[in-house]
Amino acid sequence: MCHQQHRGIALEDLTEFALNYAVGLGVEYVEVRYQSDTFESVILKNGVTEASVLEESKGISVRLIAN
């Protein structure tokens, strides 16, 4: 897995940290997800490129059950 940096922290490392932290707290269930999406949009006018946009969105989510 490629380590993508976000503010100096690899999100994959943050995902692993969140999982280990939740397990260390003794939660009943924990689910940690990492997602990275890339989108490209191109605007053409009469077959000529007017604009091109590359968007990237990435992050993690944490779901847990604690009693």
C-alpha positions in Angstrom: 0.0 0.0 0.0 1.4 3.4 -0.9 1.8 5.7 2.1 -0.1 9.0 1.3 1.0 11.9 3.4 -1.6 14.3 5.0 -0.1 17.1 7.1 3.1 15.0 7.6 1.2 11.9 8.7 0.7 8.9 6.4 -3.0 8.2 6.4 -2.4 4.5 6.4 -0.4 4.9 9.6 -3.2 7.0 11.1 -5.7 4.3 10.2 -3.5 1.6 11.9 -3.1 3.9 15.0 -6.8 4.4 15.3 -7.4 0.7 15.1 -4.8 -0.2 17.7 -5.9 2.6 20.0 -9.6 1.4 19.9 -8.5 -2.2 20.5 -6.4 -0.9 23.4 -9.4 0.7 24.9 -11.2 -2.6 24.9 -14.1 -1.8 22.6 -16.4 -4.5 21.5 -16.2 -3.8 17.8 -14.0 -1.5 15.7 -14.0 -0.8 12.0 -11.4 1.6 10.5 -11.5 2.5 6.8 -9.1 4.4 4.5 -10.4 5.7 1.2 -8.7 7.7 -1.6 -10.5 8.9 -4.7 -9.2 10.7 -7.7 -11.5 12.5 -10.2 -10.6 14.2 -13.5 -12.9 16.6 -15.3 -12.2 18.1 -18.8 -14.2 20.9 -20.4 -14.1 21.0 -24.2 -15.3 23.7 -26.5 -15.4 22.8 -30.2 -13.0 19.9 -29.4 -10.5 22.2 -27.7 -9.7 21.8 -24.0 -10.9 24.8 -22.1 -10.2 23.6 -18.6 -9.0 20.5 -16.9 -9.4 19.7 -13.2 -7.9 17.0 -11.1 -9.5 16.4 -7.7 -8.3 14.1 -5.0 -10.2 13.3 -1.8 -8.9 11.0 0.9 -9.6 10.3 4.5 -10.4 7.7 7.2 -13.5 6.8 9.1 -13.8 5.0 12.4 -16.8 3.1 13.7 -16.8 1.4 17.1 -19.1 -0.1 19.7 -18.1 0.4 23.3 -19.9 -0.6 26.4 
